[in-house]
Amino acid sequence: MAKVEDCPGFETFGADVRAGREAQGITRKALAEEVNIAPRYLASIELGEAIPSIPVILQLVKICRLPVERYFNPGLIRGDSEQRRRIDHKLHLCPEKYLPIVEATLDGAISMKE
């Protein structure tokens, strides 16, 4: 089992999984069952104590709607501020029906910049 400190790019994976799971109202037990892992193991992932295997990572990324590039190509986002990364993550969690509101808000903010 890999450790977080040995996997650059995965520093926030556990916290991201937890936030994604909670944003969707999924219990730890239900997510663990869906991914076919023990709830205790999922807890250790969420606490940043363990990095799971690639198949489990991919399932968690899909179910929790996480941006896969954050973990497998961290160089792409290294230059982004912490706030941009948080917003990007929240955008992935946002239900599709609310995206027009988010887009309109961003358009308004961008037009104010000019």
Summary of the structure (lengths in Angstrom):
residues: 114
radius of gyration: 15.6
end to end distance: 49.8
largest distance: 51.6
contacts: 285
relative contact order: 0.14
helix: 68%
strand: 2%
